[in-house]
């Protein structure tokens, strides 16, 4: 009997291979389903004729094949289409798709279809259609889309070079069929896609993976943006397939456009005519612009076909104009004037980095702080503006930068500084608020120190002044004798500096005395209340763990204040604090250091943290955001509620354990035990991370302690094969001092044993996910831009530190040896002494 078999295979080439091998599967046999994925998107009708063993003469009249209802029930459970789609919903196809050829029916089988829904060719016109070439069949194995559907939004390349066929077409198709099953599985994620994209040399695979990126969440792709930018720079074939996706994302987001342009600048080197340089220039010249969006937020002034006027933007970059970040757009909710959308943001970040360059030329740290506040005050005159802080991913724009809240960080050669930025989170349709005056009124004879862009936007609101009613008594009754003493003290004593420039400075003695008449009672009443409050704050006894002002380290006092207290204080003093979307963000501006290595280290820390979280290992890392603007400057997200071990020792003069007892209570209290547990879990996490990444420059200024007892390492400028001044002085696998062990109750304690157990569990868990970390390093090694990866053995040594061939008992012995070597390391003590004598770091 003749029979027709339906194989739901992903590729015709696989079906031909099975047919060539005379693989006969009965229609009622369900074993065929094990050969093919349930998520296949193309069905191939394979017709095989053979003679039944009973010698039957043929099928019944009028029937091309016998109906198999068990096969129909299986087919109904197979998904119709699992083609990955673009954000617009269009299926993603490979360029140069070839229509699936219909197979010719054997003689004697009539054309048509029956009620099973299996259609046969209506005529014999397709029987003479030539078969596709081998290259097309090989490329076909990666096409999961419907050839009849429309293309994805970005236009892919028109042609794809032929794939070399070193083995038989059947074997190649079979192997690629399994690869397609992997690509379409639910376990396939962006980490696997970036690995295959880097290692594959076949254009069909590369194009499929680039199309597959449209189906991944944006945040997953953005994590690997440094690797995508590096491949775009160094791999020409990958650049061709990545360009449609990158252009598509640039048209969706101004923030993505700038991030990509900055990475191409940072990793692009000196090449001027490369594909990466052309893409970067196209982005910065705004030749690639997103569609106009409602709200026109974040300076996204998008050109459309209806350009009525062209905004001038002549004040861009001029800080003295008060409109340095104004692109001149007047379109309101829907921009159609073609105003620059990226230039205000680039000018804003350029102004911040220029301040860092100016501070590097000031030797005295106290003078650096004064210069920093003066420069930020000049910059603040141009705010609010439609610019944003790239470290914060929610839509917002900057309202103001309080200058007196900023501070220069402790650094000998460079001048990194921390600032706090008031922003307004928006949904894209909120108007830019008017420039507001400070909440406290100025002295009667002096104008406000805050200026507005126009007189119309000047809307002061001073509730204390408005609600005040002058008493009818004589002028002498306005003040008591205590108030006179208070006035004299305020005139002679040095009051604390205001928190922001928006707060009014203290009245001088002359202004207080001249205002003692009845005609200025309102100002006197407000001034007296302000003086009373500040005197109360100044005379209150500080807590025992409070920091004092240190001219050699001006940032210590600002960093010690808790974030909650700082947030409440700055919101109460801000003229925009009443807005519902008001937020306070921190930012560190660093100039003169290569942040590209820190960017790679931050990625590795996030991968390690995710691996330990997936394996349920209680190791605590605190990764933070790094943004590279170019090869030598960028922005860093500050770690809140932390102070360095150096600052603790210098301000308190206590040991680490004594400080924890001072902060959290006696050793048997619940607060101390919780802080001790946090200390052990974080110390084990960073010890293992330091061993895997070979972190160097581990002095006490680069190790932080937060308010909950966690240890946090910062400044990853020396990893893998680099060290300060390339001396290779720190030979210890990680930093573990006697002070650390004292916090853990000694070497014989349960907490110290817990520390070693956590390191063992963390190493075993990291080894399971080591491929994800190694692939990140391998990609970033291309081009030789990172000095830490220029050694030929950097990647192989990194892989070896996971010890893939060791058993768990052997790993236990390794951890014991690493802990012993770190605790007894002479180089750790010598390096701490070196930092003390050269940089004053305790």
C-alpha positions in Angstrom: 0.0 0.0 0.0 1.2 3.5 -0.8 1.3 5.9 2.1 2.0 9.6 2.6 3.9 10.7 5.7 4.0 14.2 7.2 7.2 15.1 8.9 6.9 18.4 10.9 10.6 19.1 10.6 12.2 22.5 10.7 14.1 22.1 7.4 13.5 20.4 4.2 17.1 19.3 4.1 16.6 17.2 7.2 13.6 15.5 5.6 15.6 14.9 2.4 18.4 13.4 4.5 16.0 11.0 6.2 14.4 10.1 2.9 17.8 9.5 1.3 18.5 7.0 4.1 15.2 5.2 3.3 14.0 6.0 6.8 10.5 4.5 7.0 8.2 5.5 9.8 4.7 4.3 9.9 2.0 7.0 10.2 0.7 5.5 13.4 4.1 5.4 15.0 4.7 8.4 17.3 8.4 7.9 17.5 9.0 10.5 14.7 8.2 13.2 17.2 11.4 12.6 19.0 13.5 13.5 15.9 11.9 17.0 15.5 11.2 19.9 17.9 7.7 20.6 18.9 8.2 24.3 18.2 9.0 23.8 14.5 7.6 26.5 12.3 7.7 24.9 8.9 6.2 21.6 7.8 7.5 19.6 5.0 5.4 17.1 3.1 7.5 14.1 2.4 5.9 11.6 0.1 7.4 8.1 0.2 5.9 5.2 -1.8 6.6 1.6 -1.1 4.9 -1.7 -1.6 2.9 -3.1 1.2 4.1 -6.5 2.5 0.6 -7.9 1.8 0.9 -7.3 -1.9 -2.0 -4.9 -2.1 -2.4 -3.4 -5.5 -2.8 0.2 -4.3 -4.8 2.6 -2.3 -8.5 2.8 -2.5 -10.0 4.6 -5.4 -10.3 8.4 -5.0 -7.9 8.6 -2.1 -4.3 9.8 -2.2 -3.5 8.3 1.3 -5.2 6.7 4.2 -6.4 9.0 6.9 -4.5 8.7 10.2 -6.5 10.3 13.0 -3.7 9.8 15.6 -1.4 11.9 13.4 -4.1 14.6 13.1 -4.5 14.8 16.9 -0.7 15.3 17.3 -0.6 18.0 14.7 -3.3 19.9 16.4 -1.1 20.2 19.5 1.9 21.6 17.7 2.1 25.4 17.8 1.4 27.0 14.5 4.2 29.6 14.6 6.9 30.5 17.0 8.7 32.9 14.8 10.6 35.6 16.7 9.1 39.0 16.1 10.4 42.5 16.2 8.9 45.1 18.6 6.4 46.1 15.9 5.1 42.5 15.7 6.6 41.7 12.3 8.2 38.3 12.0 12.0 38.3 11.6 13.4 36.8 8.5 16.8 36.2 7.1 17.7 38.3 4.0 17.5 36.5 0.7 14.8 34.0 1.8 14.1 31.3 -0.7 10.5 30.1 -1.0 10.1 26.5 0.2 9.8 24.3 -2.9 6.9 21.9 -3.1 7.8 18.3 -3.5 6.5 16.5 -6.6 4.0 13.7 -5.9 4.8 10.2 -7.1 2.9 8.8 -10.0 -0.6 7.5 -9.2 -1.3 9.9 -6.3 -4.0 12.4 -7.3 -3.6 16.1 -6.5 -5.8 17.9 -4.1 -6.6 17.6 -0.4 -8.8 15.7 2.0 -10.5 16.7 5.2 -7.3 16.2 7.2 -6.1 19.7 6.0 -3.0 18.3 4.2 -2.8 20.1 0.9 -1.1 18.7 -2.2 0.0 20.7 -5.2 -2.9 21.7 -7.4 -1.1 21.2 -10.6 2.2 19.9 -11.9 3.7 23.4 -12.6 5.9 23.2 -9.5 7.3 19.8 -10.3 9.9 21.3 -12.6 11.0 24.0 -10.1 14.7 23.7 -9.6 16.0 22.8 -6.1 17.7 25.6 -4.1 21.5 25.6 -4.0 23.3 24.0 -1.2 24.2 27.3 0.4 20.6 28.3 0.5 19.6 25.0 2.0 22.3 25.4 4.6 21.2 28.9 5.4 17.6 27.8 5.5 18.3 25.8 8.6 18.4 29.0 10.6 15.2 30.5 9.3 12.4 30.2 11.7 10.1 32.8 10.0 7.3 32.4 7.4 8.6 33.3 3.9 5.3 34.9 3.1 5.4 37.3 6.0 6.8 40.9 5.9 10.3 41.8 6.9 11.3 43.3 10.2 11.5 47.1 10.4 15.3 47.5 9.9 16.4 46.5 6.4 18.9 43.7 6.5 21.7 43.2 4.1 20.7 42.2 0.6 23.1 39.4 0.1 24.8 36.8 2.3 28.0 35.1 1.2 27.9 31.4 0.7 28.6 29.1 3.7 31.4 26.7 3.0 30.2 23.1 2.8 33.0 21.0 4.1 30.8 18.0 4.9 27.8 16.6 3.3 24.7 18.7 3.0 22.6 16.2 5.0 25.0 16.1 7.9 25.3 19.9 8.0 21.5 20.3 7.9 21.1 17.8 10.7 23.6 19.6 12.9 22.0 23.0 12.2 18.6 21.6 12.9 19.8 20.9 16.5 21.3 24.4 16.6 18.0 25.8 15.6 16.2 23.9 18.3 18.6 25.5 20.8 18.0 29.0 19.4 14.3 28.6 19.7 14.2 27.0 23.1 13.1 28.9 26.2 16.5 28.5 27.7 18.2 30.5 25.0 19.0 34.0 26.3 21.1 37.0 25.5 24.2 35.5 27.2 24.1 32.5 24.8 23.3 34.7 21.8 26.3 37.0 22.4 28.5 33.9 22.7 27.3 32.3 19.5 27.4 35.7 17.7 31.1 36.1 18.7 32.2 32.5 17.9 30.2 31.7 14.8 31.8 32.4 11.4 28.7 31.6 9.3 26.8 34.6 8.1 23.5 32.8 8.3 23.9 32.1 12.0 25.1 35.7 12.7 22.1 37.1 10.9 19.6 34.9 12.7 21.1 35.8 16.1 21.0 39.5 15.2 17.4 39.2 14.3 16.8 37.2 17.5 17.9 40.2 19.5 14.7 41.9 18.7 12.8 39.4 20.8 15.0 39.9 23.9 14.0 42.5 26.6 15.9 45.8 26.2 17.5 45.6 29.6 19.0 42.2 28.7 20.6 43.6 25.5 21.7 46.8 27.2 23.8 44.8 29.7 25.9 43.5 26.8 26.1 46.8 25.0 29.9 47.2 25.7 30.4 43.8 24.0 28.2 44.6 21.1 30.1 47.9 20.6 33.4 46.1 20.7 32.3 43.5 18.1 30.9 46.3 16.0 34.3 47.9 16.0 36.5 44.8 15.6 34.4 42.4 13.6 33.3 43.7 10.2 31.0 40.8 9.4 29.2 41.1 12.8 28.9 44.9 12.3 26.9 44.3 9.2 24.3 42.1 10.9 24.2 44.2 14.1 23.6 47.5 12.4 19.8 47.0 11.8 19.2 46.4 15.4 21.4 49.2 16.7 19.8 51.7 14.3 16.4 50.5 15.3 17.2 51.1 19.0 18.7 54.5 18.2 15.5 55.5 16.6 13.6 54.4 19.7 15.7 56.2 22.4 17.9 59.2 22.7 19.5 57.7 25.8 20.5 54.5 23.9 21.9 56.6 21.1 24.2 58.5 23.4 25.3 55.4 25.3 26.2 53.6 22.1 28.0 56.7 20.8 30.0 57.0 24.0 31.0 53.4 23.9 32.1 53.6 20.3 34.2 56.6 21.2 35.7 54.9 24.3 36.6 51.6 22.5 37.0 52.9 19.0 40.6 54.0 19.2 42.0 56.4 16.7 40.2 55.0 13.6 38.4 57.8 11.7 37.0 55.9 8.7 35.8 52.7 10.3 32.2 51.6 10.4 32.1 52.3 14.1 33.3 55.9 13.6 30.7 56.4 10.8 27.9 55.1 13.0 29.0 57.3 16.0 29.2 60.4 13.8 25.8 59.7 12.4 24.4 59.5 15.9 26.0 62.6 17.2 25.2 64.5 14.0 21.6 63.4 14.6 21.3 61.8 11.2 19.6 58.9 13.1 16.7 60.4 15.0 13.8 58.7 16.8 10.3 59.4 15.8 8.6 62.4 17.5 7.1 61.4 20.9 4.4 63.0 23.0 5.9 65.1 25.8 9.1 65.9 24.1 11.0 64.8 27.2 14.7 64.6 27.6 15.5 67.1 24.9 14.2 64.8 22.2 13.4 67.5 19.7 12.6 65.4 16.7 12.4 66.7 13.2 9.4 65.7 11.0 8.3 66.5 7.5 6.4 69.6 8.7 9.3 71.8 9.8 7.9 75.3 10.3 10.9 77.0 11.8 14.4 76.0 12.7 15.4 76.8 16.3 18.6 78.6 16.8 20.0 77.0 19.9 22.7 79.7 19.8 23.2 79.6 23.6 24.1 75.9 23.7 27.2 75.4 25.9 27.4 79.0 27.1 27.1 78.8 30.8 27.0 82.6 31.2 23.8 82.9 29.1 21.6 81.0 31.5 20.4 78.8 28.6 23.4 76.6 28.0 21.2 73.5 27.8 18.3 75.0 26.0 17.8 73.6 22.4 15.4 76.3 21.5 12.4 74.1 20.9 9.1 75.8 21.3 6.8 73.0 20.0 5.5 71.9 23.3 4.1 68.4 23.4 4.8 67.4 19.8 8.1 68.7 18.4 8.4 69.2 14.7 11.0 72.0 14.5 14.1 69.9 14.1 15.7 71.2 17.3 18.8 69.3 18.4 17.9 66.5 20.8 21.3 65.2 21.8 23.4 68.5 21.9 21.9 69.7 25.2 22.8 66.5 27.0 26.3 66.3 25.6 26.9 69.9 26.6 25.6 69.2 30.1 28.0 66.2 30.6 30.9 68.2 29.0 30.3 70.9 31.6 30.5 68.4 34.4 33.7 66.8 33.1 35.3 70.2 32.5 34.9 71.0 36.1 36.9 67.8 37.0 39.7 68.9 34.7 39.8 72.3 36.3 39.9 70.9 39.8 42.9 68.7 39.0 45.0 71.8 38.7 44.2 73.0 42.2 46.6 71.6 44.7 45.0 72.3 48.1 41.9 70.2 48.8 40.1 72.9 50.7 40.5 75.2 47.7 39.3 72.5 45.4 36.1 72.3 47.4 35.6 76.1 47.0 36.3 76.0 43.3 34.0 73.1 42.9 31.1 74.9 44.5 31.7 78.0 42.5 31.7 76.1 39.2 28.6 74.2 40.1 26.9 77.5 41.1 27.6 78.8 37.6 26.2 75.6 36.0 23.2 75.7 38.2 22.1 79.0 36.8 21.2 77.2 33.6 18.8 74.8 35.3 16.1 73.4 35.1 16.7 72.1 31.7 15.6 69.1 29.6 18.8 67.1 30.4 19.1 64.0 32.5 21.5 61.9 34.5 22.4 58.8 32.5 23.0 56.7 35.6 19.3 56.8 36.5 17.2 54.9 34.0 13.7 56.2 34.7 12.6 59.2 32.6 13.5 62.5 34.3 15.1 65.9 33.8 17.4 67.9 36.1 16.0 70.6 38.3 19.0 71.9 40.1 22.4 70.9 41.5 22.9 72.2 45.0 26.6 73.4 45.1 27.2 73.2 48.8 26.2 69.5 48.9 29.0 68.6 46.6 32.5 67.6 47.7 35.8 66.6 46.3 36.7 63.0 47.0 40.0 61.9 48.6 42.5 61.4 45.8 46.1 62.5 45.5 46.6 62.9 41.7 43.0 63.2 40.4 40.1 65.3 41.5 36.9 63.1 41.4 34.0 64.8 43.0 30.6 63.7 44.2 27.5 65.8 43.7 23.8 65.5 44.4 21.3 66.3 41.7 17.6 67.1 42.2 15.5 65.7 39.3 11.9 65.4 38.4 10.7 62.0 37.2 8.2 62.4 34.4 6.1 60.4 32.1 7.0 62.5 29.1 4.1 65.0 29.1 4.8 67.2 32.2 5.9 70.7 31.4 9.3 72.0 32.6 8.7 73.8 35.9 9.5 77.5 36.1 12.7 78.6 37.8 11.8 79.1 41.5 13.3 81.3 44.2 14.6 79.8 47.5 12.0 79.3 50.2 13.6 81.9 52.6 13.4 85.6 51.6 16.5 87.7 51.2 17.6 90.7 53.2 15.6 93.9 52.3 18.6 95.7 50.8 19.9 92.8 48.6 18.5 91.1 45.5 18.0 87.3 45.4 21.2 85.4 44.6 19.2 83.0 42.4 18.4 84.5 39.0 15.7 83.5 36.6 15.7 83.2 32.8 12.9 85.7 32.5 10.9 88.0 34.7 7.7 86.1 33.9 9.0 82.9 35.5 9.8 84.6 38.7 7.2 83.2 41.1 8.4 83.4 44.7 6.4 81.8 47.4 7.4 82.8 50.9 4.6 81.5 53.3 6.4 82.8 56.4 6.6 86.3 55.0 3.0 86.4 53.6 1.4 85.2 56.8 3.3 87.5 59.1 1.4 90.4 60.5 3.3 93.2 62.2 2.3 93.7 65.9 0.9 97.1 67.0 3.2 97.4 69.9 6.1 99.7 70.0 9.2 98.8 68.1 11.1 98.2 71.3 8.8 95.2 72.0 9.9 93.4 68.9 13.0 92.0 70.6 13.8 90.8 74.0 17.1 91.0 75.8 17.8 87.4 74.8 17.2 88.3 71.2 19.7 91.1 71.4 22.3 88.7 72.7 21.4 86.3 70.0 21.8 89.0 67.4 25.2 89.9 68.7 26.3 86.3 68.8 25.1 85.7 65.2 27.1 88.7 64.1 30.3 87.5 65.5 30.1 83.8 65.4 30.7 81.7 62.3 27.5 79.9 61.4 27.4 76.6 59.5 27.4 77.0 55.8 24.0 76.7 54.1 23.3 73.4 52.4 22.5 74.9 49.0 22.9 78.1 47.2 19.1 78.4 47.2 19.2 78.9 51.0 20.0 82.5 52.0 23.3 83.1 53.7 23.3 84.3 57.2 22.7 88.0 57.7 25.7 90.0 58.5 26.0 92.1 61.6 25.4 95.3 59.7 22.2 94.0 58.1 20.9 92.7 61.4 21.5 96.1 63.1 20.1 98.1 60.2 17.0 95.9 60.2 16.2 96.5 63.8 13.8 99.3 63.0 10.0 98.9 62.8 10.0 99.1 59.0 11.8 95.8 58.7 10.1 93.7 61.3 9.1 90.9 58.9 12.7 90.2 57.8 13.8 90.4 61.4 11.2 87.8 62.5 12.3 85.4 59.7 16.0 86.0 60.3 15.7 85.4 64.0 14.0 82.0 63.5 16.6 81.0 61.0 19.4 81.9 63.4 17.8 80.1 66.3 17.5 76.9 64.3 21.1 77.0 63.2 22.4 77.8 66.6 20.5 74.9 68.0 22.0 72.6 65.4 25.5 74.0 66.0 25.3 73.7 69.8 23.7 70.2 69.9 26.0 67.5 71.1 27.1 65.4 68.2 26.6 61.6 68.4 29.7 59.6 69.3 30.0 58.1 65.8 29.7 61.5 64.0 32.5 62.7 61.7 34.1 66.1 62.0 35.2 68.4 59.2 38.6 67.3 57.8 40.4 69.7 55.5 42.5 66.9 54.1 39.3 64.9 53.3 36.4 67.2 52.8 34.1 64.4 51.6 34.1 62.4 54.8 31.5 64.6 56.5 29.2 64.5 53.5 29.5 60.7 53.1 28.9 59.9 56.7 25.4 61.5 56.7 22.8 58.9 56.1 21.0 59.0 52.8 17.6 59.2 54.5 18.6 62.3 56.6 20.2 63.9 53.5 17.1 63.3 51.4 14.8 64.8 54.0 17.0 67.8 54.7 17.6 68.7 51.0 14.0 68.2 50.1 12.8 70.6 52.8 15.3 73.2 51.6 14.6 72.8 47.9 12.2 75.1 46.1 11.0 72.1 44.1 10.6 69.7 47.1 6.9 69.9 47.0 6.7 68.4 43.5 5.4 64.8 43.5 8.1 63.5 41.1 11.0 65.1 43.0 14.0 62.8 43.5 17.5 63.2 44.7 20.3 61.3 42.9 24.0 61.0 43.6 26.7 61.0 41.0 30.5 60.8 41.0 32.3 62.5 38.1 35.8 61.1 37.5 38.3 62.5 35.0 41.7 61.2 34.2 41.1 57.5 34.8 40.3 54.7 32.4 36.8 53.6 33.4 36.6 51.0 30.7 38.2 48.4 33.0 35.9 49.4 35.8 33.0 48.9 33.4 34.1 45.3 32.6 34.6 44.6 36.3 31.1 45.9 37.1 29.7 43.5 34.5 31.6 40.6 36.0 30.4 41.5 39.5 26.8 41.5 38.3 27.2 38.1 36.6 28.8 36.7 39.8 26.0 38.1 41.9 23.3 36.6 39.6 25.1 33.2 39.7 25.2 33.1 43.5 21.6 34.3 43.7 20.5 31.5 41.2 22.4 28.9 43.3 21.1 30.4 46.6 24.5 31.1 48.0 24.3 34.0 50.5 27.2 36.0 49.2 26.6 39.8 49.0 28.1 42.0 46.3 27.2 45.6 45.6 27.7 46.3 41.9 27.2 49.9 40.8 26.7 51.7 37.5 29.6 52.8 35.4 29.2 55.1 32.4 32.2 55.7 30.1 32.0 59.0 28.2 35.3 58.4 26.6 38.6 56.6 27.3 39.5 58.8 30.3 36.4 60.1 31.9 32.9 59.0 33.0 30.3 58.9 35.7 30.0 56.5 38.6 27.0 55.7 40.8 27.9 56.3 44.4 27.4 53.6 47.0 25.0 55.2 49.6 25.4 55.1 53.3 29.1 54.0 53.2 32.4 55.3 54.5 35.9 54.0 53.8 37.9 52.0 56.3 40.5 54.8 56.1 37.9 57.4 57.1 36.7 55.3 60.0 40.2 54.9 61.4 41.1 58.5 60.9 37.9 60.0 62.4 37.3 57.6 65.3 40.8 56.2 66.0 39.1 52.8 66.7 39.6 49.4 65.3 37.1 47.9 62.9 35.4 45.7 65.5 35.2 48.6 68.0 33.6 50.7 65.4 30.9 48.1 64.7 30.2 47.8 68.4 29.9 51.6 68.5 27.5 51.6 65.5 25.4 48.5 66.3 25.7 47.7 70.0 27.6 45.3 72.2 28.8 41.9 70.9 25.8 39.9 72.2 23.2 42.4 70.8 20.9 41.6 67.9 22.2 44.6 66.0 25.8 43.6 66.3 25.2 39.9 65.4 23.3 41.0 62.3 26.0 43.4 61.2 28.6 40.7 61.9 26.8 38.2 59.7 26.6 40.8 56.9 30.2 41.5 57.3 31.2 37.8 56.9 28.9 37.2 53.9 30.2 40.3 52.1 33.8 39.8 53.0 33.7 36.2 51.6 32.0 37.5 48.4 34.7 40.1 47.8 37.5 37.8 48.8 36.4 35.3 46.2 35.9 38.0 43.6 39.3 39.5 44.3 40.8 36.0 43.7 39.0 35.4 40.5 39.6 38.9 39.0 43.0 39.4 40.7 42.0 42.8 42.1 44.9 45.0 43.1 45.3 48.3 44.9 43.3 47.1 47.9 44.2 49.8 50.4 41.7 50.9 53.0 40.6 53.9 50.9 39.2 51.5 48.4 37.2 49.4 50.9 33.9 50.7 52.2 31.7 49.7 55.1 28.0 50.5 54.9 25.6 51.2 57.7 24.5 47.6 57.9 28.0 46.1 58.2 28.6 45.0 54.6 32.1 45.3 53.2 32.2 46.9 49.7 35.2 47.1 47.4 35.4 50.0 44.9 37.9 51.2 42.3 38.6 48.3 40.0 41.2 50.0 37.9 43.8 47.2 38.4 42.5 43.7 37.5 43.8 40.6 35.9 47.4 41.3 34.7 47.8 44.9 35.9 48.9 46.4 39.1 49.8 49.9 40.4 52.9 51.1 38.5 53.1 47.5 37.1 55.2 46.4 40.2 53.1 43.3 40.9 53.7 44.1 44.6 50.4 42.6 46.0 51.0 38.9 45.8 48.1 37.9 48.2 45.1 36.2 46.6 42.9 38.7 48.4 43.0 41.1 51.3 42.3 39.4 54.7 43.7 41.3 57.7 43.8 40.5 61.4 41.2 43.2 61.9 38.8 41.3 59.6 39.3 38.1 61.5 38.8 39.9 64.8 35.3 41.0 63.6 34.7 37.3 62.9 35.6 36.4 66.5 39.0 34.9 65.6 40.3 32.0 63.5 38.8 29.3 65.7 35.3 30.8 65.7 32.2 29.5 63.9 31.9 32.7 61.9 35.4 32.2 60.5 34.5 28.7 59.5 31.3 30.1 58.0 33.5 32.5 56.0 35.5 29.6 54.5 32.3 27.6 53.8 30.8 30.5 51.9 34.0 30.8 49.8 33.8 27.1 48.9 30.1 27.3 48.0 30.6 30.5 46.0 33.5 29.0 44.0 31.4 25.9 43.2 28.5 28.0 42.1 30.6 30.4 40.1 32.2 27.5 38.3 28.8 26.4 37.0 28.4 29.7 35.3 32.0 30.5 34.4 31.3 30.4 30.7 29.2 33.5 30.9 32.0 35.4 32.6 34.7 34.1 30.4 32.8 35.1 27.2 32.6 38.7 28.5 36.3 38.8 28.9 37.1 37.2 25.6 35.1 39.7 23.7 36.5 42.7 25.4 40.0 41.5 24.8 39.7 42.2 21.1 41.4 45.3 19.9 43.8 45.5 22.8 42.1 48.6 24.2 42.1 47.3 27.8 45.6 47.1 29.4 44.4 44.5 31.8 43.8 42.0 29.0 46.8 42.7 26.8 48.6 39.7 28.3 48.3 36.6 26.1 47.5 34.4 29.1 44.9 36.7 30.7 41.8 34.8 29.5 43.4 31.3 30.0 44.5 32.3 33.6 41.0 33.6 34.3 39.5 30.3 33.2 42.0 28.3 35.2 41.1 30.1 38.5 37.7 28.4 38.3 39.5 25.0 38.6 37.0 23.1 36.4 38.9 19.8 36.8 39.0 19.7 40.6 36.6 17.8 42.9 34.9 19.4 45.8 37.3 18.1 48.4 40.1 19.5 46.4 38.4 22.8 46.2 38.0 22.7 50.0 41.7 22.3 50.3 42.3 25.1 47.8 40.1 27.5 49.8 41.9 26.6 53.1 45.2 27.3 51.4 44.0 30.6 49.9 42.7 31.9 53.3 45.9 30.9 55.0 48.1 32.6 52.5 45.9 35.8 52.5 46.0 36.0 56.3 49.7 35.5 56.5 50.6 37.7 53.5 53.5 40.0 54.1 52.8 42.0 50.9 49.4 43.1 52.3 50.9 44.7 55.4 53.7 46.3 53.4 51.3 47.8 50.8 49.2 49.3 53.6 52.3 50.9 55.0 53.3 52.1 51.6 49.9 53.8 51.2 50.2 55.4 54.6 53.6 56.9 54.1 52.9 58.1 50.5 49.2 59.0 50.6 48.3 59.2 54.2 45.9 56.3 54.0 45.5 54.4 57.3 
